[in-house]
Amino acid sequence: MTSAITTPTGDTVRPEIGMIFGSLLRADFTVLLRSGRTLLLNFAVPILILVIIGLRTTKGGTTAFSGPGFVIGLALTYGLMASSLIGYSNTIARDRDAGVFQRLRVTPAPTWAIMCSRLLVQIVVDLIMTVIVVIIGSIVTRTAFTAGQYLLLVCVSILGGAMFLAIAQALVALVRSAAVINAVGRLLYIVFLLLGLLGASGILGTTIHDIANWSPVGAMINLYGGVLNFSSWGWTETNGLIATAAYIIIGALIGIRWFRWEAR
Amino acid sequence: MNDPVTPAPNPTPILNIASLVVRYGARTAVEDVNLQINRGEIFGLLGPNGAGKTSTLSAIEGLLKPAAGTVLVDGVDIQRDPLAAKARLGVQLQASSFQAELTIEQIVRLYAGLYSLRITRADIADRIRNIGLGDELGKTFKSLSGGQQQRLSLLIAVIHQPVLLLLDEPTSGLDPQSRRQLWDRIENLRRGGGSILLTTHSMEEAQAVCDRVAIIDHGKLLTLDTPAGLIAKHRDDPRVVKVARADVTLEDVFIGLTGSEIRD
């Protein structure tokens, strides 16, 4: 934007998109880091999964899961899913209900900047979570990762973060009520969690196992497993990549097309 | 106060609304409204609940797309160049809300950035001190009293010295002291060269601060003049005479023209 504004006192103000976006980013980061729930969902949940399942695996405990790739992938997937389906969707619904978006929209901030700032901040926090979980994961599972594997894990986390954010965005687009969004977000979390854990383990049979592989959680676990053991990359991992891309596209289309800035 | 019947020194209206129509589905909320606000003028928009006041303001703020008509803010079309128009506007919404996790200082910094203002931390603290919230810098918006919230909302609305300030029922819920303080602040803003459009249910407020007032009902502009002019114009209207208890007041004119049934 380039047009200058002369205030009643004769000063000239020129709105700058870079400054607007920077201000939004700073505020959204502050909000996210001050939220105890975000820290719990983003960091505590995946680390807890990592420690519990990882230690059982390394001690030879009776578990259906095996391999550091699977354990770390599982922890990262649930971290990404929790922060988006419960954290992001609830924050958007709460701010929409409270009129925070209305207040922002009467300023020169473009609507794309308001939403992109929130998404970008969430992705960055997801990436920080990825690095922390992988470091702790490598300690817990006593596995050393190469720089290439770290890079691939970050790439998969960006994809995973985008997929769960797209699903969360679709949820807040299709549902107006903050209470319903909260309930549906938690329900989806449980459904995806059970489908991923029980389906991927194979204990519910091959049909559920195949469905689980195409589910958001199954696709992510397969992708994480694939990049940590790249030599064994096969159709399951490729299908995971296709499924992830499809969820991102469909979620984003719904999330943009039907999103409303007002709760009413 | 300015005499609105006498042409202002600068005759170009700061706000020009022409043939404005706002629809929500099949319901018409604003129907063919034409309105001009002069520079340095305080203009009041009166109407019962659901009359179309907030819809008119929303169209001016660019929050909704009118079905027909144009809104020019300082000569800029809000639909064609919304960011430039919004940069000229200061807005205090009926229920302003800010991110719950941000402190007052962070809120002011955010909104200064959204208007591309480069102000220092000390400047922010000064501005907050000037509205009597110097001891509340680290508090969140929700922890403030109603009067303090209202002062902060007004500070943010005028942080960039807008050429036109929009106030949606600014004194709703305020005690008499806070109301008087707000009236003084509005008058000071006008002395600084700003123009103000406010909606209100208070006839006392309209008479105390407004140069001109318009009465709107069922989406149509019923009448427009100075408070004294409106009384003189409608003094003998049978609908007004019927509801007047003694000397005709602005409230009698308002009730006479809009009816005495209760609106939700």
Chai-1 contact restraints between the chains, C-beta under 6 A:
chainA,res_idxA,chainB,res_idxB,connection_type,confidence,min_distance_angstrom,max_distance_angstrom,comment,restraint_id
A,M1,B,L83,contact,1.0,0.0,6.0,A-B,restraint_1
A,S3,B,A84,contact,1.0,0.0,6.0,A-B,restraint_2
A,I5,B,A87,contact,1.0,0.0,6.0,A-B,restraint_3
A,I5,B,R88,contact,1.0,0.0,6.0,A-B,restraint_4
A,T7,B,Q161,contact,1.0,0.0,6.0,A-B,restraint_5
A,P8,B,Q161,contact,1.0,0.0,6.0,A-B,restraint_6
A,P8,B,V163,contact,1.0,0.0,6.0,A-B,restraint_7
A,P8,B,G192,contact,1.0,0.0,6.0,A-B,restraint_8
A,P8,B,G193,contact,1.0,0.0,6.0,A-B,restraint_9
A,P8,B,G194,contact,1.0,0.0,6.0,A-B,restraint_10
A,T9,B,Q161,contact,1.0,0.0,6.0,A-B,restraint_11
A,V13,B,H160,contact,1.0,0.0,6.0,A-B,restraint_12
A,P15,B,A87,contact,1.0,0.0,6.0,A-B,restraint_13
A,P15,B,S116,contact,1.0,0.0,6.0,A-B,restraint_14
A,E16,B,S116,contact,1.0,0.0,6.0,A-B,restraint_15
A,M19,B,G113,contact,1.0,0.0,6.0,A-B,restraint_16
A,M19,B,S116,contact,1.0,0.0,6.0,A-B,restraint_17
A,I20,B,L114,contact,1.0,0.0,6.0,A-B,restraint_18
A,S23,B,L110,contact,1.0,0.0,6.0,A-B,restraint_19
A,S23,B,G113,contact,1.0,0.0,6.0,A-B,restraint_20
A,S23,B,L114,contact,1.0,0.0,6.0,A-B,restraint_21
A,A27,B,L110,contact,1.0,0.0,6.0,A-B,restraint_22
A,T30,B,Q106,contact,1.0,0.0,6.0,A-B,restraint_23
A,V31,B,Q99,contact,1.0,0.0,6.0,A-B,restraint_24
A,V31,B,E101,contact,1.0,0.0,6.0,A-B,restraint_25
A,R34,B,E101,contact,1.0,0.0,6.0,A-B,restraint_26
A,A98,B,S97,contact,1.0,0.0,6.0,A-B,restraint_27
A,G99,B,A95,contact,1.0,0.0,6.0,A-B,restraint_28
A,G99,B,S97,contact,1.0,0.0,6.0,A-B,restraint_29
A,V100,B,S97,contact,1.0,0.0,6.0,A-B,restraint_30
A,V100,B,Q99,contact,1.0,0.0,6.0,A-B,restraint_31
A,R103,B,S96,contact,1.0,0.0,6.0,A-B,restraint_32
A,V106,B,E61,contact,1.0,0.0,6.0,A-B,restraint_33
A,V106,B,V91,contact,1.0,0.0,6.0,A-B,restraint_34
A,T107,B,L114,contact,1.0,0.0,6.0,A-B,restraint_35
A,P108,B,L83,contact,1.0,0.0,6.0,A-B,restraint_36
A,P108,B,K86,contact,1.0,0.0,6.0,A-B,restraint_37
A,P108,B,A87,contact,1.0,0.0,6.0,A-B,restraint_38
A,A109,B,L114,contact,1.0,0.0,6.0,A-B,restraint_39
